[in-house]
Amino acid sequence: MASAQEPRPSGDVDLASGPGRILIAVYGVFAVAATGRSLVQLGIDADRAPLAYGLSLLAAVVYLVATTCLLLGGRRARLVAIVACTVEAVGVVVVGTLSYLATDLFPDRTVWSHFGQGYGFLPLVLPIAGLAWLRHSSPSRVG
Amino acid sequence: MNVWVLGLVLLLAAAAAVWTILMIVRDESPPSDPYFALLGVLALALLGQLVGGLIALGMTDREIEGVTFVSYLFTALLVLPVGAALALIERTRWGTGVLLVALLAVAACEARLWTMWTAGG
């Protein structure tokens, strides 16, 4: 963490510094929220809405992966973070749409239902912000 | 759940949030000692709420999902020190911005706690 202030030799912007900190903070909160939610849901009443609860768990894993990769930095973590953010973006749009169209599929809410309405629509904004930051901070040879 | 404690927590969090925004605008980082004192008072209020919330949950007849309720009580308390640590590591306005995220998370936890408590009754 002490090296966070020093520029990388390659001119690469550290993923975890500057605006990245905010992103990590928000991702961290969502990782905790989604993990907690899915564990409680699966632990108490897994049969009630297996699809919704399974998706909650998937969302939790994606948030955890994204948080970790943003913290780690480096080329591989960057690639994994791009995949995680993309999965997230697709997930929130698909689940968000389905939760309006096929309400019987989702008897209980997930983090991504109704485009993340229960979380101030942040789940919709977060992957976009994540991808934007990954692109902005990337060394020119990758971005 | 004591509505006055909840009100106090929200009031302190709101005051800290305004202060945080001022620091971000003026580009003051890391946050000053008086600011951390305010966060300390907020943490004490949250600790009181945690203890009071656990007692209230144990005594109430309301239908409340205990695990979720307790995890919100803990999250509200624990998110502050994590945010403060990040703000001290990253000594720029972005680091201070993390504190705003933490305070919003506290407010979100309070809202959820209150919704659960009133819906359960």
Interface residues (C-beta under 8 A of the other chain):
Chain A: M1 A4 S17 G18 P19 G20 R21 I22 I24 A25 V26 G28 V29 V32 A33 G36 R37 V40 G43 I44 Y119 G120
Chain B: E65 V67 T68 S71 T75 V79 V82 G83 L86 I89 E90 T92 W94 G95 G97 V98 V101 A102 A105 A108
